[in-house]
Amino acid sequence: MKETPEGKKSWFYKWFLNNQLTVILINIFLLFLIIFLFSKISFVFSPLSQILGITMPPVILALVLYYLINPLINVLESKFHVNRIISITFVFIIILALLIWGVMSLIPFVQSQIDSLVKNWPQYWNSLNKSLQNMFSDPKLHIFKERLIQTNASVTKSFEKSMDQILPQTMNNISSAVSVLTNVVVILMTAPFILFFMLKDDKKFKESVIKFMPDRLKKSVGDMLSEISQSLSSYITGQLTVAFWVAVMFFVGYLIIGQRYALILGIVAGILNLIPYIGSTLALIPSLVIAAFIAPSMVLKVLIVFVVEQTVETRVISPIIVGNKMQMHPVTTILVLLVSAGMYGLIGMIAGIPIFAILKIIFTRIFNWFKRNSSWYSEEELLEDNTEELEKDTDSSEKIHK
């Protein structure tokens, strides 16, 4: 094509071929056109969604266990020169022994506390009602007392009505309950086999993906997979470690103040802590309810335990174990939680942040590739990006070396 002086370039070149806004709008239009076309043939992907719904639960469970166990397997293999299959078998035996111990000793104790809570619940409820009625015995609070009595009667009536419906609903839902139980058993039986081959073929997964890529993309795709794996490993191990210590702190704190069902409440607190930011607050609710049934002073003690736990968790445990490894701004984290919870509920709140981190890594690398191959950015910006990537790669290599 014959080049023309700058002043003689046509309007088509100025407004379409060399205009950033036009190119961006065209790309956005093509993106929405692709989304529209895919929405018209969504029936083609319905079998794929069913396949993913069946295969993903055991794969996700195996992936979580992989990131917990793989560092130990690597240490046994590199430092102590233990065969990888022998190391995996040894770790599996230890985990199986711990599970058997938990089933034989821990589960009966938890079950006894749950049975005690269910048995004593009516007594706690009546005690709370009497305390509230005594509190509103003042004639000035007569209106609140009447509302309390009406609310209590309404709740009691609703409870009796729901109890009358439990048996028919239970009989109708037996088939669905059996189906859910079967799925859980299948997941628990399948995940260990997937986990074994994940640990055994640890380095082969990355190579098997890279070999399908063109030669010029192999290095960048390999670096991206390593970054995603490192990010997931940091998040999963960090969150589970923090959740464990949160459960321990709540359990010990509740034992010290004499709170009933300390073990159950501690386990619930550890599980709910997997929900970022609001997990510990949600775990406080059942403990406050039980404390309110016992005595007003117990409510104050529970709040003190919560404040101490939050202080230790936010100032000591989380900065040491997790830090800011996801490299996400707190506002971004909150927005991700709101969107994921609104779309997918509890599962979305737990999985929203790691999924967002993976998408962030992918789109960041795509954007960096675009900047390197586009004439829209200056050489200084490209030099800064290359310097940041070099520092990031150096830090990653040092962590892997350690």
For each residue, the residues with C-beta under 8 A, 3 or more apart:
1:
2:
3:
4: 8 9
5: 8 9
6: 9
7:
8: 4 5
9: 4 5 6 13 14
10: 13 14
11: 14 15
12: 15 16 17
13: 9 10 16 17 18
14: 9 10 11 17 18 19
15: 11 12 19 22
16: 12 13 19 22
17: 12 13 14
18: 13 14
19: 14 15 16 22 23
20: 23 24 376
21: 24 25
22: 15 16 19 25 26
23: 19 20 26 27
24: 20 21 27 28
25: 21 22 28 29
26: 22 23 29 30
27: 23 24 30 31
28: 24 25 31 32
29: 25 26 32 33
30: 26 27 33 34
31: 27 28 34 35
32: 28 29 35 36
33: 29 30 36 37
34: 30 31 37 38
35: 31 32 38 39
36: 32 33 39 40
37: 33 34 40 41
38: 34 35 41 42 45
39: 35 36 42
40: 36 37
41: 37 38 44 45
42: 38 39 45 46
43: 46
44: 41
45: 38 41 42 48 49
46: 42 43 49 50
47: 50 51
48: 45 51 52
49: 45 46 52 53
50: 46 47 53 54
51: 47 48 54 55
52: 48 49 55 56
53: 49 50 56
54: 50 51 57
55: 51 52 58 59
56: 52 53 59 60
57: 54 60 61 183 187
58: 55 61 62 186 187 190 191 194
59: 55 56 62 63 191 194
60: 56 57 63 64
61: 57 58 64 65 187 188 191
62: 58 59 65 66 191 192 194 195 198
63: 59 60 66 67 198 232
64: 60 61 67 68 236 240
65: 61 62 68 69 191 195
66: 62 63 69 70 195 198 199
67: 63 64 70 232 233 236 237
68: 64 65 71 236 237 240
69: 65 66 72 73 91 195 199
70: 66 67 73 74 198 199 202 233
71: 68 74 75 233 237
72: 69 75 76 87 91
73: 69 70 76 77 84 87 88 91 199 202
74: 70 71 77 78 202
75: 71 72 78 79 80
76: 72 73 79 80 82 87 90
77: 73 74 80 81 82 83 84 87
78: 74 75 81
79: 75 76
80: 75 76 77
81: 77 78
82: 76 77 86 87 90
83: 77 86 87
84: 73 77 87 88 199 200 202
85: 88 89 200
86: 82 83 89 90
87: 72 73 76 77 82 83 84 90 91
88: 73 84 85 91 92 196 199 200
89: 85 86 92 93
90: 76 82 86 87 93 94
91: 69 72 73 87 88 94 95
92: 88 89 95 96 192 196
93: 89 90 96 97
94: 90 91 97 98
95: 91 92 98 99
96: 92 93 99 100
97: 93 94 100 101
98: 94 95 101 102
99: 95 96 102 103
100: 96 97 103 104
101: 97 98 104 105 106
102: 98 99 105 106 107
103: 99 100 106 107
104: 100 101 107 108
105: 101 102 108 109
106: 101 102 103 109 110
107: 102 103 104 110 111
108: 104 105 111 112
109: 105 106 112 113 263
110: 106 107 113 114 263 264 267
111: 107 108 114 115
112: 108 109 115 116
113: 109 110 116 117 261 263 264
114: 110 111 117 118 264
115: 111 112 118 119
116: 112 113 119 120 261
117: 113 114 120 121 260 261 264 290
118: 114 115 121
119: 115 116
120: 116 117 123 124
121: 117 118 124 125
122: 125 126
123: 120 126 127
124: 120 121 127 128 290 293 294
125: 121 122 128 129 293
126: 122 123 129 130
127: 123 124 130 131 293
128: 124 125 131 132 292 293
129: 125 126 132 133 152
130: 126 127 133 134
131: 127 128 134 135 296
132: 128 129 135 136 148
133: 129 130 136 137 145 148 149
134: 130 131 137
135: 131 132 141
136: 132 133 141 142 144 145 148
137: 133 134 141 145
138: 141 142
139: 142
140:
141: 135 136 137 138 144 145
142: 136 138 139 145 146
143: 146 147
144: 136 141 147 148
145: 133 136 137 141 142 148 149
146: 142 143 149 150
147: 143 144 150 151
148: 132 133 136 144 145 151 152
149: 133 145 146 152 153
150: 146 147 153 154
151: 147 148 154 155
152: 129 148 149 155 156
153: 149 150 156 157
154: 150 151 157 158
155: 151 152 158 159
156: 152 153 159 160
157: 153 154 160 161
158: 154 155 161 162
159: 155 156 162 163
160: 156 157 163 164
161: 157 158 164 165
162: 158 159 165 166
163: 159 160 166
164: 160 161 167
165: 161 162 168 169
166: 162 163 169 170
167: 164 170 171
168: 165 171 172
169: 165 166 172 173
170: 166 167 173 174
171: 167 168 174
172: 168 169
173: 169 170 176 177
174: 170 171 177 178
175: 178 179
176: 173 179 180
177: 173 174 180 181
178: 174 175 181 182
179: 175 176 182 183
180: 176 177 183 184
181: 177 178 184 185
182: 178 179 185 186
183: 57 179 180 186 187
184: 180 181 187 188
185: 181 182 188 189
186: 58 182 183 189 190
187: 57 58 61 183 184 190 191
188: 61 184 185 191
189: 185 186 192
190: 58 186 187 193 194
191: 58 59 61 62 65 187 188 194 195
192: 62 92 189 195 196
193: 190 196 197
194: 58 59 62 190 191 197 198
195: 62 65 66 69 191 192 198 199
196: 88 92 192 193 199 200
197: 193 194 200 201
198: 62 63 66 70 194 195 201 202 205
199: 66 69 70 73 84 88 195 196 202
200: 84 85 88 196 197
201: 197 198 204 205
202: 70 73 74 84 198 199 205
203: 206 207
204: 201 207 208
205: 198 201 202 208 209
206: 203 209 210 222 225 226 229
207: 203 204 210 211
208: 204 205 211 212
209: 205 206 212 213 221 225
210: 206 207 213 218 221 222 225
211: 207 208
212: 208 209
213: 209 210 217 218 221
214: 217 218
215: 218
216:
217: 213 214 220 221
218: 210 213 214 215 221 222
219: 222 223
220: 217 223 224 365 369
221: 209 210 213 217 218 224 225
222: 206 210 218 219 225 226
223: 219 220 226 227 365 393
224: 220 221 227 228 361 362 365
225: 206 209 210 221 222 228 229
226: 206 222 223 229 230 396
227: 223 224 230 231 361 396
228: 224 225 231 232 358 361 362
229: 206 225 226 232 233
230: 226 227 233 234 396 399
231: 227 228 234 235 325 326 354 357 358 361
232: 63 67 228 229 235 236 354 357 358
233: 67 70 71 229 230 236 237
234: 230 231 237 238 322 325 326
235: 231 232 238 239 322 325 326 353 354 357
236: 64 67 68 232 233 239 240 354
237: 67 68 71 233 234 240 241
238: 234 235 241 242 321 322 323 325
239: 235 236 242 243 274 322
240: 64 68 236 237 243 244 274
241: 237 238 244 245 321
242: 238 239 245 246 273 313 317 318 321 322
243: 239 240 246 247 270 271 273 274
244: 240 241 247 248 270
245: 241 242 248 249 313 317
246: 242 243 249 250 269 270 273 280 309 313 317
247: 243 244 250 251 266 267 269 270 271 273
248: 244 245 251 252 266 270
249: 245 246 252 253 308 309 312 313
250: 246 247 253 254 262 265 266 269 270 283 287 305 309
251: 247 248 254 255 262 263 265 266 267
252: 248 249 255 256
253: 249 250 256 257 305 308 309
254: 250 251 257 259 262 265 266 287 302 305
255: 251 252 258 259 262
256: 252 253 305
257: 253 254 298 301 302 304 305
258: 255 298 301
259: 254 255 262 265 287 290 291 298 301 302 305
260: 117 290 294
261: 113 116 117 264 265 290
262: 250 251 254 255 259 265 266
263: 109 110 113 251 266 267
264: 110 113 114 117 261 267 268
265: 250 251 254 259 261 262 268 269 283 286 287 290
266: 247 248 250 251 254 262 263 269 270
267: 110 247 251 263 264 270 271
268: 264 265 271 272 283 286
269: 246 247 250 265 266 272 273 279 280 283 284 287
270: 243 244 246 247 248 250 266 267 273
271: 243 247 267 268 274
272: 268 269 275 279 280 282 283
273: 242 243 246 247 269 270 279 280 283
274: 239 240 243 271 279 350
275: 272 278 279 282 337 346 349 350
276: 279 333 337 349 353
277: 333 334 337
278: 275 281 282 337
279: 269 272 273 274 275 276 282 283
280: 246 269 272 273 283 284 306 309 310 313
281: 278 284 285
282: 272 275 278 279 285
283: 250 265 268 269 272 273 279 280 286 287
284: 269 280 281 287 288 302 306
285: 281 282 288 289
286: 265 268 283 289 290
287: 250 254 259 265 269 283 284 290 291 302 306
288: 284 285 291 292 299 302 303
289: 285 286 292 293
290: 117 124 259 260 261 265 286 287 293 294
291: 259 287 288 294 295 298 299 301 302
292: 128 288 289 296 298 299
293: 124 125 127 128 289 290
294: 124 260 290 291 298
295: 291 298 299
296: 131 292 299 300
297: 300 301
298: 257 258 259 291 292 294 295 301 302
299: 288 291 292 295 296 302 303
300: 296 297 303 304
301: 257 258 259 291 297 298 304 305
302: 254 257 259 284 287 288 291 298 299 305 306
303: 288 299 300 306 307
304: 257 300 301 307 308
305: 250 253 254 256 257 259 301 302 308 309
306: 280 284 287 302 303 309 310
307: 303 304 310 311
308: 249 253 304 305 311 312
309: 246 249 250 253 280 305 306 312 313
310: 280 306 307 313 314
311: 307 308 314 315
312: 249 308 309 315 316 317
313: 242 245 246 249 280 309 310 316 317 318
314: 310 311 318 319
315: 311 312 319
316: 312 313 319 320
317: 242 245 246 312 313 320 321
318: 242 313 314 321 322 323
319: 314 315 316 322 323
320: 316 317 323
321: 238 241 242 317 318
322: 234 235 238 239 242 318 319 325
323: 238 318 319 320
324: 327 328
325: 231 234 235 238 322
326: 231 234 235 333 353 354 357
327: 324
328: 324 332 333 336 353 356 357 360
329: 332 333
330: 333 334
331: 334 335
332: 328 329 335 336 356
333: 276 277 326 328 329 330 336 337 353
334: 277 330 331 337 338
335: 331 332 338 339
336: 328 332 333 339 340 352 353 356
337: 275 276 277 278 333 334 340 341 349 352 353
338: 334 335 341 342
339: 335 336 342 343 348 352
340: 336 337 343 344 348 349 351 352 353 355 356
341: 337 338 344 345 346 348 349 352
342: 338 339 348
343: 339 340 348
344: 340 341 347 348 351 352
345: 341 348 349
346: 275 341 349 350
347: 344 350 351
348: 339 340 341 342 343 344 345 351 352
349: 275 276 337 340 341 345 346 352
350: 274 275 346 347
351: 340 344 347 348 354 355
352: 336 337 339 340 341 344 348 349 355 356
353: 235 276 326 328 333 336 337 340 356 357
354: 231 232 235 236 326 351 357 358
355: 340 351 352 358 359
356: 328 332 336 340 352 353 359 360
357: 231 232 235 326 328 353 354 360 361
358: 228 231 232 354 355 361 362
359: 355 356 362 363
360: 328 356 357 363 364
361: 224 227 228 231 357 358 364 365
362: 224 228 358 359 365 366
363: 359 360 366 367
364: 360 361 367 368
365: 220 223 224 361 362 368 369
366: 362 363 369 370
367: 363 364 370 371
368: 364 365 371 372 385 389
369: 220 365 366 372 373
370: 366 367 373 374
371: 367 368 374 376 377 381 382 385
372: 368 369 382 385
373: 369 370
374: 370 371 377
375:
376: 20 371
377: 371 374 381 382
378: 381 382
379: 382 383
380: 383 384
381: 371 377 378 384 385
382: 371 372 377 378 379 385 386
383: 379 380 386 387
384: 380 381 387 388
385: 368 371 372 381 382 388 389
386: 382 383 389 390
387: 383 384 390 391
388: 384 385 391 392
389: 368 385 386 392 393
390: 386 387 393 394
391: 387 388 394 395
392: 388 389 395 396
393: 223 389 390 396 397
394: 390 391 397 398
395: 391 392 398 399
396: 226 227 230 392 393 399 400
397: 393 394 400 401
398: 394 395 401 402
399: 230 395 396 402
400: 396 397
401: 397 398
402: 398 399
